[in-house]
Amino acid sequence: MARELSNIEAYNPRFNAFITVFSGDPGLSLSRAREIDGRLAKRRSGRAPPLLGVPVTIKDNIFFAGFPTTDGSRSFSDFLPPANARIVDLLLGAGCVPLGKTNLHELALGVTGTSGYGGPIHNPVDPSRVSGGSSGGSAVSVALSKGPIVSIGSDTGGSVRIPAALCGVCGFKPSQRLLSTDGVFPLSPTLDHLGLLTKTIPDMSFAF
């Protein structure tokens, strides 16, 4: 986990994929990883959670208790949700290690991947080009990760699928309500979905 946090620290100033990184020592990511290491050392039987130790990045329109959730807008720059989104609780329960909150097109309403708050998210192949949106930071975090990783984005009209295509990763928009949008800034209640981004289809299938 320390390796991936160092990787993010190296690339994020150039590509602007993250608004918040759970780094530091002790930071949330390393504390969670050490907790999992301790559980593995003590475990002698029983089934481990299915995504134990898998890094996850979370779009910054999805609530994570105690950390800012900005929706890519200065209007929400100081908003600290009191509780996790349902998807965050599911990820933590499955054993994931959260790395941070990813940058997005402002209010998740656009396809270029930029905002007045978080700034532009640059394409991982050619930083002079756009990452796509609105889940651009999620796609870039997957494309530039050192190993297998899962990212959670939202998709109302292409916001997972467009950046996945532009950044060379896999994006999946499940049927509506298969992944709960409780605790996610709404855009269009009849069209909002949560979706997954991964490096490979087998990773996507396993995570889903």
C-alpha positions in Angstrom: 0.0 0.0 0.0 2.9 2.3 0.7 4.1 1.7 -2.8 0.8 2.8 -4.3 0.6 5.9 -2.1 4.1 6.8 -3.2 3.1 6.2 -6.8 0.1 8.6 -6.4 2.3 11.2 -4.8 4.6 11.0 -7.8 2.0 11.2 -10.6 -0.9 13.3 -9.1 0.8 16.8 -9.4 1.0 16.1 -13.2 -2.3 14.3 -13.8 -4.6 15.8 -11.0 -6.5 12.5 -10.5 -7.2 13.0 -6.8 -8.8 15.7 -4.7 -8.0 14.0 -1.4 -5.4 11.3 -0.8 -5.5 9.2 2.4 -1.8 9.3 2.8 0.6 10.0 5.7 1.7 7.8 8.5 -0.5 7.0 10.2 -3.0 7.9 7.4 -6.2 6.1 6.7 -4.8 3.9 3.9 -1.7 2.6 5.9 -3.7 2.2 9.1 -6.3 0.1 7.3 -3.6 -2.0 5.5 -1.8 -2.7 8.8 -5.1 -3.6 10.4 -5.7 -6.1 7.6 -2.1 -7.5 8.0 -2.8 -8.0 11.7 -6.1 -9.9 10.9 -4.3 -12.1 8.4 -1.5 -12.9 10.8 -4.1 -14.0 13.5 -6.5 -15.8 11.1 -6.3 -19.6 11.2 -9.6 -20.5 9.7 -12.7 -19.1 8.2 -13.3 -17.3 4.9 -11.6 -13.9 4.3 -13.6 -11.0 2.9 -13.6 -11.2 -1.0 -11.6 -8.0 -1.7 -9.3 -8.2 1.3 -6.4 -5.7 0.8 -7.6 -4.6 -2.6 -7.0 -0.8 -3.1 -10.0 1.3 -4.0 -10.4 4.9 -5.1 -13.7 6.7 -4.7 -15.2 9.5 -6.8 -15.5 12.7 -4.8 -19.3 12.9 -5.1 -19.6 9.8 -2.9 -19.8 10.3 0.8 -16.9 9.2 3.0 -17.5 10.1 6.7 -15.1 12.6 8.1 -13.5 13.6 4.8 -14.5 16.3 2.4 -16.9 15.4 -0.4 -16.7 18.3 -2.8 -18.6 17.1 -5.9 -15.9 19.0 -7.7 -17.4 22.3 -6.6 -16.2 25.1 -4.4 -19.8 25.2 -3.0 -19.2 21.9 -1.2 -15.5 22.3 -0.5 -16.1 22.3 3.3 -18.8 19.6 3.3 -18.0 16.7 5.7 -20.6 13.9 5.4 -21.6 12.5 8.8 -21.9 8.9 7.4 -20.6 6.8 4.6 -22.4 6.2 1.4 -23.8 2.6 1.2 -21.2 1.7 -1.4 -18.4 2.8 0.8 -19.6 0.6 3.7 -19.9 -2.3 1.2 -16.3 -1.8 0.0 -14.9 -1.6 3.5 -16.9 -4.6 4.5 -15.4 -6.5 1.6 -11.9 -5.7 2.8 -10.9 -2.9 0.5 -8.3 -0.3 1.4 -9.3 3.2 0.4 -6.6 5.3 -1.2 -8.5 8.6 -1.7 -11.2 10.6 -3.3 -10.9 11.2 -7.0 -11.3 14.4 -9.0 -14.3 14.8 -11.3 -16.0 17.1 -13.7 -17.8 19.8 -11.6 -21.1 18.5 -10.1 -20.5 15.3 -12.2 -22.1 17.2 -15.1 -19.7 17.2 -18.1 -17.5 14.9 -20.2 -14.1 16.7 -20.3 -13.0 16.1 -16.6 -12.5 19.6 -15.3 -13.9 21.9 -12.6 -13.4 25.3 -11.0 -12.5 23.5 -7.7 -10.4 20.5 -8.6 -9.0 21.7 -11.9 -8.5 19.7 -15.1 -7.8 15.9 -15.0 -5.2 15.1 -17.5 -5.1 12.0 -19.8 -2.7 9.3 -18.6 -1.3 8.7 -22.1 -1.1 12.4 -23.2 -1.4 15.0 -20.5 -2.3 17.6 -23.1 -5.6 15.8 -23.7 -8.7 15.4 -21.6 -9.4 12.4 -19.4 -13.1 12.3 -20.1 -15.8 12.8 -17.5 -17.2 13.0 -15.2 -15.3 10.2 -13.5 -12.0 11.2 -15.0 -10.0 11.0 -11.8 -11.3 7.5 -11.2 -10.2 6.3 -14.7 -6.8 8.0 -14.3 -6.2 6.4 -10.9 -6.8 3.0 -12.4 -4.7 3.6 -15.5 -1.7 4.8 -13.5 -1.9 2.3 -10.6 1.0 -0.1 -10.1 -1.2 -3.1 -9.6 -4.8 -4.3 -9.6 -7.2 -1.7 -8.3 -10.9 -0.9 -8.2 -12.4 2.6 -8.6 -16.0 3.6 -8.0 -17.5 6.3 -10.2 -20.9 7.5 -11.0 -22.6 7.3 -14.5 -25.7 9.2 -15.4 -25.0 9.7 -19.2 -21.7 8.1 -19.8 -19.6 9.3 -16.8 -17.9 6.0 -16.2 -17.8 4.7 -19.7 -16.4 7.8 -21.4 -13.3 8.3 -19.2 -12.7 4.5 -19.3 -12.6 4.6 -23.1 -10.4 7.7 -23.2 -7.9 6.4 -20.5 -7.6 2.8 -21.8 -9.3 1.1 -18.8 -12.4 -1.0 -18.3 -15.6 0.8 -17.3 -18.9 -0.9 -16.3 -22.3 0.7 -15.7 -24.5 -2.0 -14.0 -28.3 -1.9 -14.2 -29.8 0.8 -12.0 -30.0 0.2 -8.3 -27.8 -2.9 -8.4 -25.2 -0.6 -6.7 -26.9 1.7 -4.2 -26.7 5.5 -4.8 -27.5 6.2 -1.1 -25.0 8.8 0.1 -24.1 10.0 -3.4 -24.7 13.6 -4.6 -27.7 13.3 -6.9 -27.8 14.5 -10.5 -30.8 12.8 -12.1 -32.6 10.3 -9.8 -34.1 8.4 -12.7 -30.7 8.0 -14.5 -28.0 8.0 -11.8 -25.9 4.8 -11.5 -22.8 3.8 -9.7 -20.2 2.0 -11.8 -16.8 0.3 -11.6 -13.5 0.9 -13.3 -10.6 -1.6 -13.3 -7.6 -2.5 -15.4 -9.0 -5.8 -16.8 -12.3 -7.5 -17.4 -11.5 -10.4 -15.0 -10.8 -7.8 -12.3 -14.1 -6.2 -13.1 -16.0 -9.4 -13.0 -14.5 -10.4 -9.6 -15.0 -7.0 -8.0 -18.6 -6.8 -9.2 
